[in-house]
Amino acid sequence: MRQPEPMSAIEELREFLRFAVPMRAATLLADYSPHELAVFLPGMARRAGGTLGPYGDALQFSNGQIRVGRGRDRVIRTADDLVTGIAAAALLAGPEGVTVFGDHYGPARSNDGPASDLSSGRAIPAPRPLADVICDLADCQPT
């Protein structure tokens, strides 16, 4: 049996972002009031660009060895700033959301239908509130 080809670095990054960005957006919405979001979100989105410019290659390129020390810390900080920046940009964009690396990020749709990703023609399921997902796993009722 033939082993599957490993994902490219950009595919691994996209997979990580598909998981992390909706969670970060839910955290931002839970941790900040609407007024605080209006003040802090633009800075969060800008910081991601400032970090991604000089350090973005650390997310995509590696010599295959495990990173330690400063190199590891740089990748962690860059990934964290990127996730926060995309989540902030998606929240700032309103119902339209944003498209990053071909994937669409935005607020949950009011209807139950999937959001349309115009860049690839794929249907992206509307994200569920994090509390509902946790309650599904814990067999509880959402509040």
N, CA, C and O atoms as CSV, one atom per row, in Angstrom:
chain,resi,resn,atom,element,x,y,z
A,1,MET,N,N,0.847,-1.177,0.000
A,1,MET,CA,C,0.000,0.000,0.000
A,1,MET,C,C,0.891,1.240,0.000
A,1,MET,O,O,1.852,1.325,0.765
A,2,ARG,N,N,0.573,2.166,-0.837
A,2,ARG,CA,C,1.366,3.389,-0.984
A,2,ARG,C,C,0.974,4.416,0.070
A,2,ARG,O,O,-0.209,4.640,0.324
A,3,GLN,N,N,1.970,5.032,0.674
A,3,GLN,CA,C,1.740,6.061,1.678
A,3,GLN,C,C,1.272,7.347,1.006
A,3,GLN,O,O,1.728,7.672,-0.091
A,4,PRO,N,N,0.373,8.077,1.647
A,4,PRO,CA,C,-0.059,9.352,1.054
A,4,PRO,C,C,1.084,10.360,1.068
A,4,PRO,O,O,1.956,10.330,1.936
A,5,GLU,N,N,1.053,11.238,0.097
A,5,GLU,CA,C,2.051,12.301,0.033
A,5,GLU,C,C,1.824,13.268,1.194
A,5,GLU,O,O,0.677,13.581,1.514
A,6,PRO,N,N,2.893,13.745,1.827
A,6,PRO,CA,C,2.706,14.720,2.910
A,6,PRO,C,C,2.167,16.036,2.351
A,6,PRO,O,O,2.411,16.391,1.198
A,7,MET,N,N,1.436,16.740,3.196
A,7,MET,CA,C,0.900,18.036,2.775
A,7,MET,C,C,2.050,19.020,2.599
A,7,MET,O,O,3.084,18.916,3.258
A,8,SER,N,N,1.848,19.975,1.698
A,8,SER,CA,C,2.834,21.031,1.541
A,8,SER,C,C,2.737,21.961,2.748
A,8,SER,O,O,1.766,21.917,3.503
A,9,ALA,N,N,3.745,22.793,2.917
A,9,ALA,CA,C,3.769,23.695,4.062
A,9,ALA,C,C,2.559,24.622,4.065
A,9,ALA,O,O,1.998,24.901,5.125
A,10,ILE,N,N,2.152,25.100,2.898
A,10,ILE,CA,C,1.004,26.013,2.837
A,10,ILE,C,C,-0.284,25.273,3.189
A,10,ILE,O,O,-1.173,25.850,3.815
A,11,GLU,N,N,-0.398,24.006,2.795
A,11,GLU,CA,C,-1.588,23.228,3.155
A,11,GLU,C,C,-1.634,22.979,4.656
A,11,GLU,O,O,-2.707,23.026,5.258
A,12,GLU,N,N,-0.492,22.717,5.264
A,12,GLU,CA,C,-0.451,22.545,6.716
A,12,GLU,C,C,-0.849,23.839,7.417
A,12,GLU,O,O,-1.580,23.812,8.407
A,13,LEU,N,N,-0.368,24.977,6.902
A,13,LEU,CA,C,-0.732,26.265,7.488
A,13,LEU,C,C,-2.225,26.517,7.338
A,13,LEU,O,O,-2.870,26.976,8.281
A,14,ARG,N,N,-2.785,26.223,6.164
A,14,ARG,CA,C,-4.229,26.409,5.949
A,14,ARG,C,C,-5.037,25.523,6.894
A,14,ARG,O,O,-6.049,25.963,7.439
A,15,GLU,N,N,-4.608,24.298,7.089
A,15,GLU,CA,C,-5.306,23.378,8.003
A,15,GLU,C,C,-5.285,23.936,9.426
A,15,GLU,O,O,-6.299,23.913,10.123
A,16,PHE,N,N,-4.133,24.432,9.847
A,16,PHE,CA,C,-4.009,25.040,11.172
A,16,PHE,C,C,-4.934,26.252,11.301
A,16,PHE,O,O,-5.616,26.408,12.313
A,17,LEU,N,N,-4.957,27.105,10.281
A,17,LEU,CA,C,-5.793,28.304,10.334
A,17,LEU,C,C,-7.280,27.961,10.355
A,17,LEU,O,O,-8.055,28.624,11.045
A,18,ARG,N,N,-7.687,26.937,9.611
A,18,ARG,CA,C,-9.102,26.524,9.615
A,18,ARG,C,C,-9.562,26.133,11.011
A,18,ARG,O,O,-10.728,26.316,11.360
A,19,PHE,N,N,-8.667,25.605,11.791
A,19,PHE,CA,C,-8.984,25.208,13.163
A,19,PHE,C,C,-8.872,26.394,14.122
A,19,PHE,O,O,-9.765,26.612,14.941
A,20,ALA,N,N,-7.794,27.154,14.030
A,20,ALA,CA,C,-7.473,28.159,15.040
A,20,ALA,C,C,-8.236,29.474,14.899
A,20,ALA,O,O,-8.600,30.074,15.910
A,21,VAL,N,N,-8.487,29.937,13.678
A,21,VAL,CA,C,-9.102,31.257,13.493
A,21,VAL,C,C,-10.522,31.331,14.071
A,21,VAL,O,O,-10.822,32.283,14.791
A,22,PRO,N,N,-11.414,30.358,13.783
A,22,PRO,CA,C,-12.749,30.452,14.392
A,22,PRO,C,C,-12.712,30.418,15.922
A,22,PRO,O,O,-13.509,31.082,16.585
A,23,MET,N,N,-11.783,29.642,16.470
A,23,MET,CA,C,-11.668,29.598,17.935
A,23,MET,C,C,-11.192,30.938,18.487
A,23,MET,O,O,-11.683,31.403,19.516
A,24,ARG,N,N,-10.230,31.559,17.796
A,24,ARG,CA,C,-9.734,32.862,18.270
A,24,ARG,C,C,-10.814,33.927,18.150
A,24,ARG,O,O,-10.943,34.775,19.032
A,25,ALA,N,N,-11.596,33.896,17.068
A,25,ALA,CA,C,-12.686,34.864,16.909
A,25,ALA,C,C,-13.706,34.695,18.033
A,25,ALA,O,O,-14.189,35.685,18.582
A,26,ALA,N,N,-14.033,33.462,18.375
A,26,ALA,CA,C,-14.982,33.221,19.468
A,26,ALA,C,C,-14.417,33.708,20.790
A,26,ALA,O,O,-15.152,34.251,21.616
A,27,THR,N,N,-13.125,33.522,21.001
A,27,THR,CA,C,-12.482,33.993,22.227
A,27,THR,C,C,-12.504,35.513,22.300
A,27,THR,O,O,-12.790,36.081,23.354
A,28,LEU,N,N,-12.205,36.176,21.184
A,28,LEU,CA,C,-12.230,37.645,21.172
A,28,LEU,C,C,-13.633,38.166,21.484
A,28,LEU,O,O,-13.792,39.111,22.256
A,29,LEU,N,N,-14.641,37.549,20.885
A,29,LEU,CA,C,-16.015,37.981,21.132
A,29,LEU,C,C,-16.428,37.756,22.582
A,29,LEU,O,O,-17.201,38.536,23.138
A,30,ALA,N,N,-15.917,36.697,23.191
A,30,ALA,CA,C,-16.266,36.399,24.580
A,30,ALA,C,C,-15.498,37.272,25.569
A,30,ALA,O,O,-16.026,37.614,26.627
A,31,ASP,N,N,-14.270,37.633,25.242
A,31,ASP,CA,C,-13.408,38.348,26.190
A,31,ASP,C,C,-13.552,39.859,26.173
A,31,ASP,O,O,-13.189,40.518,27.147
A,32,TYR,N,N,-14.073,40.423,25.093
A,32,TYR,CA,C,-14.132,41.876,24.964
A,32,TYR,C,C,-15.562,42.348,24.735
A,32,TYR,O,O,-16.369,41.659,24.111
A,33,SER,N,N,-15.857,43.531,25.252
A,33,SER,CA,C,-17.157,44.153,24.983
A,33,SER,C,C,-17.140,44.713,23.559
A,33,SER,O,O,-16.068,44.867,22.975
A,34,PRO,N,N,-18.314,45.021,22.991
A,34,PRO,CA,C,-18.325,45.613,21.645
A,34,PRO,C,C,-17.489,46.889,21.540
A,34,PRO,O,O,-16.825,47.113,20.528
A,35,HIS,N,N,-17.517,47.717,22.572
A,35,HIS,CA,C,-16.709,48.947,22.551
A,35,HIS,C,C,-15.215,48.615,22.546
A,35,HIS,O,O,-14.449,49.212,21.791
A,36,GLU,N,N,-14.802,47.668,23.385
A,36,GLU,CA,C,-13.393,47.283,23.417
A,36,GLU,C,C,-12.962,46.676,22.080
A,36,GLU,O,O,-11.852,46.928,21.612
A,37,LEU,N,N,-13.839,45.877,21.467
A,37,LEU,CA,C,-13.509,45.301,20.167
A,37,LEU,C,C,-13.279,46.384,19.124
A,37,LEU,O,O,-12.353,46.293,18.319
A,38,ALA,N,N,-14.122,47.403,19.142
A,38,ALA,CA,C,-13.977,48.491,18.171
A,38,ALA,C,C,-12.632,49.199,18.342
A,38,ALA,O,O,-12.053,49.678,17.367
A,39,VAL,N,N,-12.140,49.264,19.572
A,39,VAL,CA,C,-10.869,49.933,19.846
A,39,VAL,C,C,-9.680,49.024,19.516
A,39,VAL,O,O,-8.706,49.467,18.907
A,40,PHE,N,N,-9.766,47.736,19.925
A,40,PHE,CA,C,-8.605,46.850,19.851
A,40,PHE,C,C,-8.443,46.091,18.531
A,40,PHE,O,O,-7.312,45.794,18.148
A,41,LEU,N,N,-9.519,45.768,17.828
A,41,LEU,CA,C,-9.413,44.926,16.631
A,41,LEU,C,C,-8.517,45.501,15.533
A,41,LEU,O,O,-7.727,44.755,14.955
A,42,PRO,N,N,-8.608,46.808,15.219
A,42,PRO,CA,C,-7.707,47.316,14.160
A,42,PRO,C,C,-6.229,47.124,14.494
A,42,PRO,O,O,-5.436,46.781,13.617
A,43,GLY,N,N,-5.859,47.339,15.738
A,43,GLY,CA,C,-4.462,47.138,16.143
A,43,GLY,C,C,-4.036,45.684,16.061
A,43,GLY,O,O,-2.910,45.376,15.672
A,44,MET,N,N,-4.952,44.784,16.434
A,44,MET,CA,C,-4.646,43.358,16.350
A,44,MET,C,C,-4.412,42.941,14.905
A,44,MET,O,O,-3.482,42.187,14.616
A,45,ALA,N,N,-5.247,43.426,14.001
A,45,ALA,CA,C,-5.092,43.095,12.578
A,45,ALA,C,C,-3.787,43.682,12.034
A,45,ALA,O,O,-3.093,43.019,11.263
A,46,ARG,N,N,-3.445,44.908,12.421
A,46,ARG,CA,C,-2.207,45.537,11.954
A,46,ARG,C,C,-0.973,44.800,12.465
A,46,ARG,O,O,0.001,44.618,11.734
A,47,ARG,N,N,-1.024,44.377,13.730
A,47,ARG,CA,C,0.130,43.691,14.317
A,47,ARG,C,C,0.449,42.402,13.557
A,47,ARG,O,O,1.615,42.036,13.413
A,48,ALA,N,N,-0.580,41.720,13.076
A,48,ALA,CA,C,-0.355,40.491,12.310
A,48,ALA,C,C,0.449,40.790,11.057
A,48,ALA,O,O,1.372,40.049,10.717
A,49,GLY,N,N,0.105,41.868,10.369
A,49,GLY,CA,C,0.856,42.242,9.177
A,49,GLY,C,C,2.284,42.618,9.506
A,49,GLY,O,O,3.207,42.279,8.766
A,50,GLY,N,N,2.469,43.320,10.618
A,50,GLY,CA,C,3.816,43.711,11.041
A,50,GLY,C,C,4.682,42.528,11.412
A,50,GLY,O,O,5.894,42.556,11.199
A,51,THR,N,N,4.087,41.500,11.957
A,51,THR,CA,C,4.830,40.301,12.323
A,51,THR,C,C,5.054,39.398,11.116
A,51,THR,O,O,6.133,38.831,10.945
A,52,LEU,N,N,4.030,39.271,10.284
A,52,LEU,CA,C,4.112,38.369,9.139
A,52,LEU,C,C,5.152,38.835,8.126
A,52,LEU,O,O,5.803,38.012,7.482
A,53,GLY,N,N,5.309,40.146,7.982
A,53,GLY,CA,C,6.291,40.664,7.023
A,53,GLY,C,C,7.696,40.138,7.266
A,53,GLY,O,O,8.256,39.480,6.390
A,54,PRO,N,N,8.284,40.405,8.425
A,54,PRO,CA,C,9.658,39.956,8.635
A,54,PRO,C,C,9.802,38.482,9.019
A,54,PRO,O,O,10.864,37.900,8.799
A,55,TYR,N,N,8.762,37.864,9.587
A,55,TYR,CA,C,8.917,36.506,10.114
A,55,TYR,C,C,8.018,35.462,9.458
A,55,TYR,O,O,8.023,34.305,9.879
A,56,GLY,N,N,7.255,35.835,8.448
A,56,GLY,CA,C,6.321,34.905,7.825
A,56,GLY,C,C,6.964,33.683,7.210
A,56,GLY,O,O,6.354,32.614,7.170
A,57,ASP,N,N,8.206,33.826,6.724
A,57,ASP,CA,C,8.864,32.669,6.125
A,57,ASP,C,C,9.139,31.576,7.149
A,57,ASP,O,O,9.297,30.413,6.777
A,58,ALA,N,N,9.197,31.925,8.425
A,58,ALA,CA,C,9.415,30.918,9.468
A,58,ALA,C,C,8.245,29.942,9.551
A,58,ALA,O,O,8.417,28.801,9.982
A,59,LEU,N,N,7.054,30.384,9.141
A,59,LEU,CA,C,5.890,29.500,9.161
A,59,LEU,C,C,5.903,28.520,8.003
A,59,LEU,O,O,5.330,27.435,8.105
A,60,GLN,N,N,6.541,28.882,6.916
A,60,GLN,CA,C,6.445,28.087,5.700
A,60,GLN,C,C,7.695,27.272,5.381
A,60,GLN,O,O,7.598,26.216,4.757
A,61,PHE,N,N,8.849,27.741,5.793
A,61,PHE,CA,C,10.083,27.075,5.397
A,61,PHE,C,C,10.808,26.513,6.619
A,61,PHE,O,O,10.879,27.155,7.667
A,62,SER,N,N,11.339,25.316,6.465
A,62,SER,CA,C,12.058,24.662,7.549
A,62,SER,C,C,13.083,23.721,6.943
A,62,SER,O,O,12.916,23.253,5.816
A,63,ASN,N,N,14.137,23.444,7.683
A,63,ASN,CA,C,15.129,22.476,7.231
A,63,ASN,C,C,14.780,21.064,7.682
A,63,ASN,O,O,15.571,20.142,7.483
A,64,GLY,N,N,13.616,20.879,8.283
A,64,GLY,CA,C,13.173,19.556,8.696
A,64,GLY,C,C,13.542,19.193,10.118
A,64,GLY,O,O,13.065,18.187,10.643
A,65,GLN,N,N,14.379,19.990,10.746
A,65,GLN,CA,C,14.744,19.711,12.130
A,65,GLN,C,C,13.759,20.388,13.079
A,65,GLN,O,O,13.135,21.392,12.732
A,66,ILE,N,N,13.630,19.838,14.256
A,66,ILE,CA,C,12.750,20.423,15.265
A,66,ILE,C,C,13.338,21.748,15.707
A,66,ILE,O,O,14.525,21.842,16.018
A,67,ARG,N,N,12.507,22.761,15.731
A,67,ARG,CA,C,12.971,24.085,16.141
A,67,ARG,C,C,13.020,24.160,17.669
A,67,ARG,O,O,12.152,23.630,18.363
A,68,VAL,N,N,14.041,24.821,18.161
A,68,VAL,CA,C,14.193,25.023,19.602
A,68,VAL,C,C,14.599,26.471,19.839
A,68,VAL,O,O,15.037,27.162,18.920
A,69,GLY,N,N,14.451,26.912,21.058
A,69,GLY,CA,C,14.921,28.232,21.448
A,69,GLY,C,C,14.207,29.371,20.747
A,69,GLY,O,O,12.983,29.378,20.624
A,70,ARG,N,N,14.996,30.338,20.289
A,70,ARG,CA,C,14.440,31.537,19.646
A,70,ARG,C,C,13.675,31.220,18.374
A,70,ARG,O,O,12.640,31.832,18.111
A,71,GLY,N,N,14.159,30.284,17.589
A,71,GLY,CA,C,13.464,29.912,16.358
A,71,GLY,C,C,12.072,29.386,16.640
A,71,GLY,O,O,11.116,29.739,15.950
A,72,ARG,N,N,11.956,28.547,17.647
A,72,ARG,CA,C,10.650,28.001,18.036
A,72,ARG,C,C,9.741,29.114,18.547
A,72,ARG,O,O,8.567,29.181,18.182
A,73,ASP,N,N,10.283,29.983,19.388
A,73,ASP,CA,C,9.487,31.092,19.929
A,73,ASP,C,C,9.005,32.013,18.820
A,73,ASP,O,O,7.875,32.498,18.864
A,74,ARG,N,N,9.851,32.260,17.825
A,74,ARG,CA,C,9.468,33.136,16.708
A,74,ARG,C,C,8.307,32.534,15.927
A,74,ARG,O,O,7.373,33.247,15.559
A,75,VAL,N,N,8.356,31.235,15.671
A,75,VAL,CA,C,7.266,30.575,14.940
A,75,VAL,C,C,5.972,30.646,15.753
A,75,VAL,O,O,4.909,30.926,15.199
A,76,ILE,N,N,6.053,30.398,17.043
A,76,ILE,CA,C,4.857,30.436,17.901
A,76,ILE,C,C,4.257,31.830,17.915
A,76,ILE,O,O,3.047,31.982,17.748
A,77,ARG,N,N,5.084,32.853,18.112
A,77,ARG,CA,C,4.568,34.234,18.153
A,77,ARG,C,C,3.993,34.656,16.803
A,77,ARG,O,O,2.957,35.318,16.744
A,78,THR,N,N,4.668,34.272,15.722
A,78,THR,CA,C,4.187,34.631,14.389
A,78,THR,C,C,2.853,33.959,14.097
A,78,THR,O,O,1.937,34.603,13.583
A,79,ALA,N,N,2.729,32.676,14.417
A,79,ALA,CA,C,1.470,31.959,14.203
A,79,ALA,C,C,0.359,32.555,15.053
A,79,ALA,O,O,-0.768,32.704,14.583
A,80,ASP,N,N,0.665,32.896,16.294
A,80,ASP,CA,C,-0.336,33.489,17.178
A,80,ASP,C,C,-0.806,34.844,16.647
A,80,ASP,O,O,-2.005,35.123,16.623
A,81,ASP,N,N,0.128,35.671,16.228
A,81,ASP,CA,C,-0.248,36.978,15.676
A,81,ASP,C,C,-1.039,36.832,14.378
A,81,ASP,O,O,-1.970,37.598,14.133
A,82,LEU,N,N,-0.676,35.856,13.547
A,82,LEU,CA,C,-1.404,35.639,12.294
A,82,LEU,C,C,-2.844,35.215,12.572
A,82,LEU,O,O,-3.774,35.744,11.964
A,83,VAL,N,N,-3.033,34.270,13.483
A,83,VAL,CA,C,-4.380,33.801,13.826
A,83,VAL,C,C,-5.209,34.950,14.394
A,83,VAL,O,O,-6.357,35.147,13.994
A,84,THR,N,N,-4.638,35.698,15.311
A,84,THR,CA,C,-5.356,36.831,15.901
A,84,THR,C,C,-5.675,37.880,14.847
A,84,THR,O,O,-6.773,38.437,14.844
A,85,GLY,N,N,-4.734,38.159,13.954
A,85,GLY,CA,C,-4.958,39.152,12.903
A,85,GLY,C,C,-6.053,38.749,11.942
A,85,GLY,O,O,-6.872,39.582,11.552
A,86,ILE,N,N,-6.085,37.475,11.549
A,86,ILE,CA,C,-7.133,37.017,10.631
A,86,ILE,C,C,-8.485,37.061,11.326
A,86,ILE,O,O,-9.473,37.489,10.730
A,87,ALA,N,N,-8.540,36.623,12.582
A,87,ALA,CA,C,-9.802,36.665,13.335
A,87,ALA,C,C,-10.276,38.109,13.491
A,87,ALA,O,O,-11.463,38.392,13.329
A,88,ALA,N,N,-9.354,39.027,13.806
A,88,ALA,CA,C,-9.719,40.433,13.958
A,88,ALA,C,C,-10.200,41.013,12.628
A,88,ALA,O,O,-11.196,41.736,12.596
A,89,ALA,N,N,-9.514,40.710,11.546
A,89,ALA,CA,C,-9.922,41.216,10.231
A,89,ALA,C,C,-11.293,40.671,9.840
A,89,ALA,O,O,-12.113,41.396,9.277
A,90,ALA,N,N,-11.544,39.393,10.137
A,90,ALA,CA,C,-12.841,38.800,9.811
A,90,ALA,C,C,-13.963,39.470,10.597
A,90,ALA,O,O,-15.044,39.711,10.060
A,91,LEU,N,N,-13.709,39.768,11.861
A,91,LEU,CA,C,-14.726,40.439,12.674
A,91,LEU,C,C,-14.927,41.882,12.216
A,91,LEU,O,O,-16.052,42.383,12.209
A,92,LEU,N,N,-13.840,42.548,11.836
A,92,LEU,CA,C,-13.951,43.927,11.345
A,92,LEU,C,C,-14.676,44.005,10.006
A,92,LEU,O,O,-15.357,44.991,9.723
A,93,ALA,N,N,-14.531,42.972,9.185
A,93,ALA,CA,C,-15.131,42.984,7.849
A,93,ALA,C,C,-16.644,42.828,7.882
A,93,ALA,O,O,-17.311,43.068,6.875
A,94,GLY,N,N,-17.189,42.434,9.011
A,94,GLY,CA,C,-18.635,42.281,9.120
A,94,GLY,C,C,-19.120,41.025,8.439
A,94,GLY,O,O,-18.402,40.026,8.398
A,95,PRO,N,N,-20.336,41.055,7.898
A,95,PRO,CA,C,-20.925,39.845,7.322
A,95,PRO,C,C,-20.155,39.286,6.121
A,95,PRO,O,O,-20.268,38.097,5.822
A,96,GLU,N,N,-19.387,40.112,5.440
A,96,GLU,CA,C,-18.653,39.638,4.266
A,96,GLU,C,C,-17.474,38.764,4.649
A,96,GLU,O,O,-17.111,37.865,3.891
A,97,GLY,N,N,-16.866,39.001,5.803
A,97,GLY,CA,C,-15.701,38.238,6.208
A,97,GLY,C,C,-14.499,38.540,5.329
A,97,GLY,O,O,-14.501,39.519,4.581
A,98,VAL,N,N,-13.471,37.700,5.417
A,98,VAL,CA,C,-12.249,37.861,4.628
A,98,VAL,C,C,-11.839,36.508,4.051
A,98,VAL,O,O,-12.199,35.460,4.587
A,99,THR,N,N,-11.092,36.540,2.965
A,99,THR,CA,C,-10.552,35.324,2.367
A,99,THR,C,C,-9.041,35.368,2.512
A,99,THR,O,O,-8.394,36.328,2.094
A,100,VAL,N,N,-8.481,34.317,3.110
A,100,VAL,CA,C,-7.046,34.228,3.354
A,100,VAL,C,C,-6.561,32.872,2.858
A,100,VAL,O,O,-7.103,31.841,3.257
A,101,PHE,N,N,-5.560,32.858,2.002
A,101,PHE,CA,C,-5.016,31.627,1.427
A,101,PHE,C,C,-6.113,30.777,0.803
A,101,PHE,O,O,-6.047,29.548,0.845
A,102,GLY,N,N,-7.116,31.418,0.228
A,102,GLY,CA,C,-8.193,30.700,-0.442
A,102,GLY,C,C,-9.312,30.221,0.462
A,102,GLY,O,O,-10.287,29.655,-0.033
A,103,ASP,N,N,-9.210,30.426,1.770
A,103,ASP,CA,C,-10.254,30.021,2.707
A,103,ASP,C,C,-10.969,31.257,3.233
A,103,ASP,O,O,-10.348,32.291,3.478
A,104,HIS,N,N,-12.289,31.138,3.406
A,104,HIS,CA,C,-13.106,32.260,3.848
A,104,HIS,C,C,-13.329,32.191,5.353
A,104,HIS,O,O,-13.666,31.139,5.897
A,105,TYR,N,N,-13.135,33.334,6.020
A,105,TYR,CA,C,-13.371,33.453,7.456
A,105,TYR,C,C,-14.324,34.613,7.677
A,105,TYR,O,O,-14.110,35.706,7.154
A,106,GLY,N,N,-15.358,34.380,8.438
A,106,GLY,CA,C,-16.321,35.430,8.712
A,106,GLY,C,C,-17.289,34.989,9.778
A,106,GLY,O,O,-17.234,33.853,10.247
A,107,PRO,N,N,-18.185,35.890,10.166
A,107,PRO,CA,C,-19.159,35.543,11.197
A,107,PRO,C,C,-20.125,34.477,10.710
A,107,PRO,O,O,-20.301,34.274,9.509
A,108,ALA,N,N,-20.745,33.804,11.665
A,108,ALA,CA,C,-21.730,32.772,11.321
A,108,ALA,C,C,-22.880,33.405,10.556
A,108,ALA,O,O,-23.299,34.524,10.854
A,109,ARG,N,N,-23.379,32.686,9.581
A,109,ARG,CA,C,-24.505,33.172,8.795
A,109,ARG,C,C,-25.782,33.052,9.611
A,109,ARG,O,O,-25.919,32.160,10.448
A,110,SER,N,N,-26.714,33.964,9.356
A,110,SER,CA,C,-27.975,33.917,10.084
A,110,SER,C,C,-28.837,32.748,9.627
A,110,SER,O,O,-29.618,32.216,10.417
A,111,ASN,N,N,-28.710,32.335,8.357
A,111,ASN,CA,C,-29.444,31.157,7.896
A,111,ASN,C,C,-28.585,29.921,8.120
A,111,ASN,O,O,-27.407,30.036,8.460
A,112,ASP,N,N,-29.153,28.765,7.935
A,112,ASP,CA,C,-28.421,27.533,8.189
A,112,ASP,C,C,-27.614,27.067,6.996
A,112,ASP,O,O,-26.908,26.062,7.088
A,113,GLY,N,N,-27.698,27.766,5.884
A,113,GLY,CA,C,-26.982,27.355,4.679
A,113,GLY,C,C,-25.504,27.662,4.789
A,113,GLY,O,O,-25.097,28.499,5.594
A,114,PRO,N,N,-24.687,26.978,3.972
A,114,PRO,CA,C,-23.252,27.221,4.029
A,114,PRO,C,C,-22.889,28.554,3.384
A,114,PRO,O,O,-23.592,29.048,2.501
A,115,ALA,N,N,-21.793,29.117,3.837
A,115,ALA,CA,C,-21.264,30.329,3.220
A,115,ALA,C,C,-20.593,29.934,1.908
A,115,ALA,O,O,-20.108,28.809,1.778
A,116,SER,N,N,-20.560,30.812,0.968
A,116,SER,CA,C,-19.958,30.502,-0.322
A,116,SER,C,C,-18.557,31.084,-0.378
A,116,SER,O,O,-18.368,32.270,-0.109
A,117,ASP,N,N,-17.588,30.280,-0.718
A,117,ASP,CA,C,-16.227,30.741,-0.902
A,117,ASP,C,C,-16.048,30.990,-2.399
A,117,ASP,O,O,-15.887,30.049,-3.176
A,118,LEU,N,N,-16.077,32.251,-2.794
A,118,LEU,CA,C,-16.075,32.593,-4.212
A,118,LEU,C,C,-14.770,32.263,-4.904
A,118,LEU,O,O,-14.745,32.061,-6.118
A,119,SER,N,N,-13.677,32.206,-4.144
A,119,SER,CA,C,-12.390,31.973,-4.794
A,119,SER,C,C,-12.233,30.534,-5.285
A,119,SER,O,O,-11.536,30.302,-6.272
A,120,SER,N,N,-12.860,29.570,-4.626
A,120,SER,CA,C,-12.670,28.179,-5.040
A,120,SER,C,C,-13.969,27.498,-5.434
A,120,SER,O,O,-13.942,26.385,-5.960
A,121,GLY,N,N,-15.101,28.137,-5.193
A,121,GLY,CA,C,-16.378,27.541,-5.513
A,121,GLY,C,C,-16.838,26.498,-4.504
A,121,GLY,O,O,-17.897,25.894,-4.678
A,122,ARG,N,N,-16.049,26.277,-3.444
A,122,ARG,CA,C,-16.427,25.302,-2.425
A,122,ARG,C,C,-17.379,25.926,-1.428
A,122,ARG,O,O,-17.362,27.140,-1.221
A,123,ALA,N,N,-18.197,25.115,-0.818
A,123,ALA,CA,C,-19.080,25.576,0.246
A,123,ALA,C,C,-18.359,25.407,1.576
A,123,ALA,O,O,-17.872,24.323,1.895
A,124,ILE,N,N,-18.297,26.475,2.341
A,124,ILE,CA,C,-17.674,26.446,3.661
A,124,ILE,C,C,-18.800,26.410,4.688
A,124,ILE,O,O,-19.634,27.315,4.700
A,125,PRO,N,N,-18.852,25.396,5.547
A,125,PRO,CA,C,-19.934,25.361,6.530
A,125,PRO,C,C,-19.841,26.548,7.488
A,125,PRO,O,O,-18.750,26.970,7.870
A,126,ALA,N,N,-20.987,27.068,7.863
A,126,ALA,CA,C,-21.017,28.163,8.826
A,126,ALA,C,C,-20.519,27.645,10.164
A,126,ALA,O,O,-20.941,26.574,10.599
A,127,PRO,N,N,-19.619,28.388,10.840
A,127,PRO,CA,C,-19.103,27.915,12.122
A,127,PRO,C,C,-20.189,27.901,13.190
A,127,PRO,O,O,-21.074,28.756,13.201
A,128,ARG,N,N,-20.113,26.936,14.072
A,128,ARG,CA,C,-21.044,26.851,15.190
A,128,ARG,C,C,-20.443,27.577,16.376
A,128,ARG,O,O,-19.221,27.620,16.511
A,129,PRO,N,N,-21.271,28.152,17.242
A,129,PRO,CA,C,-20.723,28.767,18.454
A,129,PRO,C,C,-19.950,27.729,19.266
A,129,PRO,O,O,-20.373,26.579,19.392
A,130,LEU,N,N,-18.819,28.151,19.810
A,130,LEU,CA,C,-17.955,27.250,20.551
A,130,LEU,C,C,-18.686,26.615,21.725
A,130,LEU,O,O,-18.457,25.444,22.026
A,131,ALA,N,N,-19.563,27.366,22.397
A,131,ALA,CA,C,-20.299,26.817,23.537
A,131,ALA,C,C,-21.167,25.636,23.113
A,131,ALA,O,O,-21.297,24.669,23.863
A,132,ASP,N,N,-21.758,25.698,21.931
A,132,ASP,CA,C,-22.578,24.585,21.438
A,132,ASP,C,C,-21.728,23.343,21.190
A,132,ASP,O,O,-22.149,22.228,21.498
A,133,VAL,N,N,-20.534,23.532,20.636
A,133,VAL,CA,C,-19.647,22.402,20.372
A,133,VAL,C,C,-19.221,21.754,21.679
A,133,VAL,O,O,-19.222,20.529,21.798
A,134,ILE,N,N,-18.854,22.575,22.663
A,134,ILE,CA,C,-18.440,22.043,23.965
A,134,ILE,C,C,-19.588,21.295,24.619
A,134,ILE,O,O,-19.385,20.223,25.189
A,135,CYS,N,N,-20.792,21.850,24.543
A,135,CYS,CA,C,-21.959,21.172,25.129
A,135,CYS,C,C,-22.256,19.862,24.421
A,135,CYS,O,O,-22.679,18.902,25.065
A,136,ASP,N,N,-22.047,19.798,23.121
A,136,ASP,CA,C,-22.242,18.535,22.408
A,136,ASP,C,C,-21.286,17.469,22.943
A,136,ASP,O,O,-21.668,16.312,23.124
A,137,LEU,N,N,-20.052,17.871,23.190
A,137,LEU,CA,C,-19.062,16.924,23.680
A,137,LEU,C,C,-19.333,16.512,25.132
A,137,LEU,O,O,-19.052,15.378,25.522
A,138,ALA,N,N,-19.875,17.433,25.922
A,138,ALA,CA,C,-20.107,17.167,27.355
A,138,ALA,C,C,-21.550,16.738,27.624
A,138,ALA,O,O,-21.916,16.542,28.783
A,139,ASP,N,N,-22.363,16.589,26.609
A,139,ASP,CA,C,-23.774,16.214,26.767
A,139,ASP,C,C,-24.523,17.147,27.712
A,139,ASP,O,O,-25.217,16.690,28.620
A,140,CYS,N,N,-24.383,18.457,27.498
A,140,CYS,CA,C,-25.091,19.425,28.298
A,140,CYS,C,C,-25.983,20.279,27.414
A,140,CYS,O,O,-25.955,20.135,26.192
A,141,GLN,N,N,-26.758,21.146,27.993
A,141,GLN,CA,C,-27.604,22.065,27.260
A,141,GLN,C,C,-26.931,23.422,27.171
A,141,GLN,O,O,-26.470,23.933,28.192
A,142,PRO,N,N,-26.853,24.045,25.961
A,142,PRO,CA,C,-26.242,25.383,25.869
A,142,PRO,C,C,-27.096,26.402,26.614
A,142,PRO,O,O,-28.321,26.293,26.674
A,143,THR,N,N,-26.423,27.382,27.170
A,143,THR,CA,C,-27.142,28.419,27.924
A,143,THR,C,C,-27.476,29.585,27.047
A,143,THR,O,O,-28.080,30.553,27.510
